[in-house]
């Protein structure tokens, strides 16, 4: 396993921080998640996160947040870095983050084979601040997800009591492959998908159009949504699902979704809460 990040010097930076930390220190939280190449939540300024044993001394430096644990967490050594195990990493993130931040992290950890659901459930036996949130999130995780925004879109549907199946393979009556869908609305011939910036590439766009024609030929309806629509126009997506399922509109479903957005790093409330916890005065 290698450190993976869009930021090419991440490994070097973290190795530098490791030099000023005690030998028993472990990189954790979003720092370990980024080093492992997981899907990160909405980016906000955050320190380098590390954990040490309760009695261990550690430096006080700007840009570094160290938490003390009763016992040193289990670790993996990855490209010379001491990283908290995936389960410990997600548990530490759950102390500060909310559902929409944690689901993409957990989905990517499962997708990459870095941990199992059983290992994550075992981590919830710890009496830690993040344990209740991790227990809330685990039933929502699905390693079949292929992107962070697909994960967020799935949570929108689950929150609205819409049963979906990720990565549904659609075939013709004779068994010929048609498409693999992000989310199938179970019981319908409708699929909901996340459309990212990569779909604007000319070759990708041509392939998408051919795929949509195949779906139409097989009487499937596809709806694609951007990140902004998922966050800001969740009611439209829920209403479309309601219409496909033939059920009435229930405002509480939208309110539940808006609450998740507000408490995550995608909402101002969630960002303020996280940033307040990560300032030096909160050590």
DRENDO-1510 file (C-alpha; in Angstrom, 1 decimal, always signed):
<recs>
REC; n; res; u; v; w
REC; 1; UNK; +0.0; +0.0; +0.0 .
REC; 2; UNK; +1.3; +3.5; -0.9 .
REC; 3; UNK; +0.4; +6.9; +0.3 .
REC; 4; UNK; -2.1; +8.3; -2.3 .
REC; 5; UNK; -3.1; +11.9; -2.7 .
REC; 6; UNK; -3.8; +14.5; -5.3 .
REC; 7; UNK; -1.2; +16.6; -3.5 .
REC; 8; UNK; +2.2; +15.2; -4.7 .
REC; 9; UNK; +4.2; +16.3; -1.6 .
REC; 10; UNK; +1.8; +15.0; +1.0 .
REC; 11; UNK; +4.0; +12.1; +2.0 .
REC; 12; UNK; +7.0; +14.4; +2.4 .
REC; 13; UNK; +5.1; +16.9; +4.5 .
REC; 14; UNK; +3.8; +14.2; +6.8 .
REC; 15; UNK; +7.2; +12.6; +7.1 .
REC; 16; UNK; +8.4; +16.1; +8.2 .
REC; 17; UNK; +5.7; +16.3; +10.9 .
REC; 18; UNK; +6.6; +12.8; +12.0 .
REC; 19; UNK; +10.1; +14.0; +12.8 .
REC; 20; UNK; +8.8; +16.4; +15.5 .
REC; 21; UNK; +6.4; +14.0; +17.1 .
REC; 22; UNK; +7.3; +11.3; +19.7 .
REC; 23; UNK; +8.1; +7.9; +18.3 .
REC; 24; UNK; +4.8; +6.5; +19.6 .
REC; 25; UNK; +2.7; +9.2; +17.8 .
REC; 26; UNK; +0.3; +8.0; +15.1 .
REC; 27; UNK; -1.2; +10.1; +12.3 .
REC; 28; UNK; -4.9; +9.8; +12.4 .
REC; 29; UNK; -8.3; +11.5; +11.5 .
REC; 30; UNK; -8.4; +13.3; +8.2 .
REC; 31; UNK; -4.6; +13.2; +7.9 .
REC; 32; UNK; -4.5; +9.4; +7.9 .
REC; 33; UNK; -7.6; +9.3; +5.6 .
REC; 34; UNK; -5.9; +11.6; +3.1 .
REC; 35; UNK; -2.7; +9.6; +3.2 .
REC; 36; UNK; -4.6; +6.5; +2.4 .
REC; 37; UNK; -6.3; +8.1; -0.6 .
REC; 38; UNK; -9.8; +8.0; +0.8 .
REC; 39; UNK; -12.6; +10.3; -0.5 .
REC; 40; UNK; -12.4; +13.4; +1.6 .
REC; 41; UNK; -15.4; +15.5; +2.7 .
REC; 42; UNK; -15.8; +19.1; +1.7 .
REC; 43; UNK; -12.3; +20.7; +2.1 .
REC; 44; UNK; -11.9; +23.1; +5.0 .
REC; 45; UNK; -8.6; +24.2; +6.6 .
REC; 46; UNK; -7.6; +21.6; +9.1 .
REC; 47; UNK; -4.5; +20.8; +11.1 .
REC; 48; UNK; -2.3; +17.7; +10.9 .
REC; 49; UNK; -4.0; +15.2; +13.3 .
REC; 50; UNK; -1.9; +12.8; +15.5 .
REC; 51; UNK; -2.6; +10.7; +18.5 .
REC; 52; UNK; -0.3; +9.8; +21.4 .
REC; 53; UNK; -0.6; +7.8; +24.6 .
REC; 54; UNK; -2.2; +9.7; +27.5 .
REC; 55; UNK; +1.0; +10.4; +29.4 .
REC; 56; UNK; +3.2; +11.0; +26.3 .
REC; 57; UNK; +4.6; +14.5; +25.9 .
REC; 58; UNK; +4.3; +16.2; +22.5 .
REC; 59; UNK; +5.1; +19.5; +20.9 .
REC; 60; UNK; +2.6; +22.4; +20.7 .
REC; 61; UNK; +2.8; +23.8; +17.2 .
REC; 62; UNK; +0.6; +25.7; +14.9 .
REC; 63; UNK; -1.0; +23.4; +12.3 .
REC; 64; UNK; -0.8; +20.4; +14.6 .
REC; 65; UNK; -3.6; +18.9; +16.7 .
REC; 66; UNK; -2.7; +16.0; +19.0 .
REC; 67; UNK; -5.2; +14.0; +21.0 .
REC; 68; UNK; -4.3; +11.9; +24.0 .
REC; 69; UNK; -5.7; +8.4; +24.2 .
REC; 70; UNK; -5.8; +6.0; +27.1 .
REC; 71; UNK; -3.8; +3.5; +25.0 .
REC; 72; UNK; -1.9; +4.0; +21.8 .
REC; 73; UNK; -4.1; +3.2; +18.8 .
REC; 74; UNK; -3.4; +0.2; +16.5 .
REC; 75; UNK; -1.2; +1.3; +13.6 .
REC; 76; UNK; +0.0; +0.5; +10.1 .
REC; 77; UNK; +3.3; +1.7; +8.7 .
REC; 78; UNK; +2.6; +3.0; +5.2 .
REC; 79; UNK; +5.5; +4.4; +3.2 .
REC; 80; UNK; +7.4; +5.2; +6.4 .
REC; 81; UNK; +4.4; +6.8; +8.1 .
REC; 82; UNK; +2.8; +5.5; +11.2 .
REC; 83; UNK; -0.9; +5.7; +10.4 .
REC; 84; UNK; -3.8; +4.8; +12.6 .
REC; 85; UNK; -5.6; +1.7; +11.3 .
REC; 86; UNK; -8.6; +2.4; +9.0 .
REC; 87; UNK; -11.1; +1.6; +11.8 .
REC; 88; UNK; -9.3; +3.9; +14.2 .
REC; 89; UNK; -9.1; +6.6; +11.6 .
REC; 90; UNK; -12.8; +6.5; +10.9 .
REC; 91; UNK; -13.6; +6.5; +14.6 .
REC; 92; UNK; -11.4; +9.6; +15.2 .
REC; 93; UNK; -13.1; +11.4; +12.3 .
REC; 94; UNK; -16.5; +10.5; +13.8 .
REC; 95; UNK; -15.6; +12.6; +16.8 .
REC; 96; UNK; -15.7; +15.8; +14.7 .
REC; 97; UNK; -17.6; +15.1; +11.5 .
REC; 98; UNK; -21.1; +14.3; +10.6 .
REC; 99; UNK; -23.0; +11.7; +8.5 .
REC; 100; UNK; -22.4; +13.2; +5.0 .
REC; 101; UNK; -18.7; +13.7; +5.7 .
REC; 102; UNK; -18.2; +10.2; +7.1 .
REC; 103; UNK; -20.1; +8.1; +4.6 .
REC; 104; UNK; -17.8; +8.8; +1.6 .
REC; 105; UNK; -14.8; +8.2; +3.9 .
REC; 106; UNK; -16.2; +4.9; +5.0 .
REC; 107; UNK; -17.3; +3.9; +1.5 .
REC; 108; UNK; -13.9; +4.5; +0.0 .
REC; 109; UNK; -12.2; +2.6; +2.9 .
REC; 110; UNK; -14.4; -0.4; +2.1 .
REC; 111; UNK; -14.1; -0.1; -1.6 .
REC; 112; UNK; -10.3; +0.0; -1.4 .
REC; 113; UNK; -10.3; -3.1; +0.8 .
REC; 114; UNK; -8.6; -1.2; +3.7 .
REC; 115; UNK; -11.0; -2.6; +6.2 .
REC; 116; UNK; -14.2; -4.6; +6.7 .
REC; 117; UNK; -17.6; -3.6; +8.2 .
REC; 118; UNK; -16.9; -6.1; +11.0 .
REC; 119; UNK; -13.7; -4.3; +11.8 .
REC; 120; UNK; -15.6; -1.0; +11.9 .
REC; 121; UNK; -18.3; -2.4; +14.1 .
REC; 122; UNK; -15.6; -3.7; +16.4 .
REC; 123; UNK; -14.2; -0.2; +16.7 .
REC; 124; UNK; -17.6; +1.0; +18.1 .
REC; 125; UNK; -17.0; -1.0; +21.3 .
REC; 126; UNK; -14.6; +1.7; +22.4 .
REC; 127; UNK; -15.9; +4.3; +24.9 .
REC; 128; UNK; -14.8; +7.3; +22.8 .
REC; 129; UNK; -16.4; +10.5; +21.7 .
REC; 130; UNK; -16.8; +9.4; +18.1 .
REC; 131; UNK; -18.5; +6.1; +18.9 .
REC; 132; UNK; -22.2; +7.1; +18.8 .
REC; 133; UNK; -21.7; +8.8; +15.4 .
REC; 134; UNK; -19.8; +5.9; +14.0 .
REC; 135; UNK; -22.6; +3.6; +15.0 .
REC; 136; UNK; -25.1; +5.9; +13.2 .
REC; 137; UNK; -23.0; +5.9; +10.0 .
REC; 138; UNK; -22.1; +2.2; +9.6 .
REC; 139; UNK; -25.5; +1.0; +8.4 .
REC; 140; UNK; -25.3; +3.6; +5.6 .
REC; 141; UNK; -21.9; +2.4; +4.2 .
REC; 142; UNK; -21.6; +0.6; +1.0 .
REC; 143; UNK; -18.3; -0.4; -0.6 .
REC; 144; UNK; -19.9; -0.6; -4.1 .
REC; 145; UNK; -20.0; +3.2; -4.4 .
REC; 146; UNK; -17.7; +4.5; -7.1 .
REC; 147; UNK; -17.4; +8.2; -6.0 .
REC; 148; UNK; -17.8; +10.4; -3.0 .
REC; 149; UNK; -20.8; +12.2; -4.6 .
REC; 150; UNK; -22.4; +8.9; -5.5 .
REC; 151; UNK; -22.2; +8.1; -1.8 .
REC; 152; UNK; -23.8; +11.5; -0.9 .
REC; 153; UNK; -26.5; +11.0; -3.4 .
REC; 154; UNK; -27.2; +7.5; -2.0 .
REC; 155; UNK; -27.6; +9.0; +1.5 .
REC; 156; UNK; -30.1; +11.5; +0.2 .
REC; 157; UNK; -32.3; +8.7; -1.1 .
REC; 158; UNK; -31.9; +6.6; +2.1 .
REC; 159; UNK; -32.8; +9.6; +4.2 .
REC; 160; UNK; -35.9; +10.1; +2.1 .
REC; 161; UNK; -36.9; +6.4; +2.6 .
REC; 162; UNK; -36.2; +5.6; -1.1 .
REC; 163; UNK; -34.8; +2.1; -1.5 .
REC; 164; UNK; -31.9; +2.1; -4.0 .
REC; 165; UNK; -29.4; -0.5; -5.2 .
REC; 166; UNK; -25.9; +0.8; -6.1 .
REC; 167; UNK; -24.1; -0.2; -9.3 .
REC; 168; UNK; -27.1; -2.0; -10.7 .
REC; 169; UNK; -26.3; -3.8; -13.9 .
REC; 170; UNK; -29.0; -3.3; -16.5 .
REC; 171; UNK; -29.4; -5.9; -19.3 .
REC; 172; UNK; -31.7; -6.6; -22.2 .
REC; 173; UNK; -34.3; -9.4; -22.1 .
REC; 174; UNK; -31.7; -11.6; -23.8 .
REC; 175; UNK; -29.1; -10.8; -21.2 .
REC; 176; UNK; -27.0; -8.3; -23.2 .
REC; 177; UNK; -25.3; -5.6; -21.2 .
REC; 178; UNK; -26.9; -2.1; -21.4 .
REC; 179; UNK; -25.4; -0.1; -18.6 .
REC; 180; UNK; -24.3; -0.1; -15.0 .
REC; 181; UNK; -26.2; +2.5; -13.0 .
REC; 182; UNK; -25.1; +4.5; -10.0 .
REC; 183; UNK; -28.4; +4.1; -8.2 .
REC; 184; UNK; -31.4; +2.0; -9.2 .
REC; 185; UNK; -34.7; +3.1; -7.6 .
REC; 186; UNK; -35.8; -0.4; -6.6 .
REC; 187; UNK; -39.2; -1.3; -8.1 .
REC; 188; UNK; -39.0; +1.2; -10.9 .
REC; 189; UNK; -37.3; +1.5; -14.3 .
REC; 190; UNK; -35.6; +4.7; -13.2 .
REC; 191; UNK; -31.9; +5.3; -12.3 .
REC; 192; UNK; -30.4; +8.3; -10.5 .
REC; 193; UNK; -26.7; +9.2; -11.1 .
REC; 194; UNK; -24.1; +11.7; -10.2 .
REC; 195; UNK; -22.7; +13.7; -13.2 .
REC; 196; UNK; -19.3; +15.1; -12.4 .
REC; 197; UNK; -17.1; +17.5; -14.4 .
REC; 198; UNK; -15.5; +14.5; -16.2 .
REC; 199; UNK; -18.7; +14.0; -18.1 .
REC; 200; UNK; -18.0; +17.3; -20.0 .
REC; 201; UNK; -15.1; +15.7; -21.8 .
REC; 202; UNK; -16.1; +15.3; -25.5 .
REC; 203; UNK; -15.3; +11.6; -25.6 .
REC; 204; UNK; -17.1; +10.9; -22.3 .
REC; 205; UNK; -20.0; +12.9; -23.5 .
REC; 206; UNK; -20.3; +10.9; -26.7 .
REC; 207; UNK; -20.2; +7.7; -24.7 .
REC; 208; UNK; -22.8; +9.0; -22.3 .
REC; 209; UNK; -25.2; +9.8; -25.1 .
REC; 210; UNK; -24.8; +6.4; -26.6 .
REC; 211; UNK; -25.4; +4.9; -23.2 .
REC; 212; UNK; -28.6; +7.0; -22.7 .
REC; 213; UNK; -29.9; +5.8; -26.1 .
REC; 214; UNK; -29.4; +2.2; -25.1 .
REC; 215; UNK; -31.3; +2.9; -21.8 .
REC; 216; UNK; -34.2; +4.6; -23.7 .
REC; 217; UNK; -34.4; +1.6; -26.1 .
REC; 218; UNK; -34.9; -0.6; -23.0 .
REC; 219; UNK; -37.5; +1.7; -21.5 .
REC; 220; UNK; -35.3; +2.9; -18.7 .
REC; 221; UNK; -35.3; +6.5; -17.5 .
REC; 222; UNK; -32.1; +8.1; -16.4 .
REC; 223; UNK; -31.7; +11.3; -14.3 .
REC; 224; UNK; -28.3; +12.8; -13.7 .
REC; 225; UNK; -27.5; +15.3; -11.0 .
REC; 226; UNK; -24.6; +17.6; -10.2 .
REC; 227; UNK; -23.1; +18.1; -6.8 .
REC; 228; UNK; -24.9; +21.5; -6.4 .
REC; 229; UNK; -28.2; +19.9; -7.2 .
REC; 230; UNK; -27.7; +17.2; -4.7 .
REC; 231; UNK; -26.9; +19.7; -1.9 .
REC; 232; UNK; -29.2; +22.6; -2.9 .
REC; 233; UNK; -32.1; +21.0; -4.7 .
REC; 234; UNK; -32.5; +17.7; -2.8 .
REC; 235; UNK; -36.3; +18.3; -2.7 .
REC; 236; UNK; -36.4; +18.0; -6.5 .
REC; 237; UNK; -34.6; +14.7; -6.4 .
REC; 238; UNK; -36.9; +13.4; -3.7 .
REC; 239; UNK; -40.0; +14.6; -5.6 .
REC; 240; UNK; -38.7; +12.8; -8.7 .
REC; 241; UNK; -38.3; +9.6; -6.7 .
REC; 242; UNK; -41.8; +10.0; -5.2 .
REC; 243; UNK; -43.3; +10.3; -8.6 .
REC; 244; UNK; -41.5; +7.2; -9.9 .
REC; 245; UNK; -42.7; +5.3; -6.8 .
REC; 246; UNK; -46.2; +6.7; -7.0 .
REC; 247; UNK; -46.2; +8.0; -3.5 .
REC; 248; UNK; -47.2; +11.4; -2.0 .
REC; 249; UNK; -44.8; +14.2; -1.0 .
REC; 250; UNK; -43.8; +14.2; +2.6 .
REC; 251; UNK; -42.1; +17.5; +3.7 .
REC; 252; UNK; -40.3; +15.8; +6.6 .
REC; 253; UNK; -38.1; +13.8; +4.2 .
REC; 254; UNK; -36.7; +17.0; +2.8 .
REC; 255; UNK; -36.2; +18.5; +6.3 .
REC; 256; UNK; -34.2; +15.4; +7.3 .
REC; 257; UNK; -31.9; +15.9; +4.3 .
REC; 258; UNK; -31.4; +19.6; +4.9 .
REC; 259; UNK; -30.5; +18.8; +8.5 .
REC; 260; UNK; -27.8; +16.4; +7.3 .
REC; 261; UNK; -26.4; +19.0; +4.9 .
REC; 262; UNK; -26.4; +21.7; +7.6 .
REC; 263; UNK; -24.5; +19.6; +10.1 .
REC; 264; UNK; -21.9; +18.4; +7.6 .
REC; 265; UNK; -18.8; +20.3; +6.2 .
REC; 266; UNK; -21.1; +21.2; +3.3 .
REC; 267; UNK; -23.1; +23.4; +5.6 .
REC; 268; UNK; -22.0; +26.6; +7.4 .
REC; 269; UNK; -23.1; +25.2; +10.8 .
REC; 270; UNK; -21.0; +22.0; +10.3 .
REC; 271; UNK; -18.0; +24.0; +9.1 .
REC; 272; UNK; -18.1; +26.4; +12.0 .
REC; 273; UNK; -18.4; +23.5; +14.5 .
REC; 274; UNK; -15.4; +21.7; +13.0 .
REC; 275; UNK; -13.2; +24.8; +12.7 .
REC; 276; UNK; -14.0; +25.7; +16.3 .
REC; 277; UNK; -12.8; +22.3; +17.5 .
REC; 278; UNK; -9.6; +22.5; +15.5 .
REC; 279; UNK; -8.4; +25.9; +16.8 .
REC; 280; UNK; -5.5; +25.9; +19.3 .
REC; 281; UNK; -7.8; +27.1; +22.1 .
REC; 282; UNK; -9.6; +23.7; +21.9 .
REC; 283; UNK; -6.6; +21.6; +22.7 .
</recs>
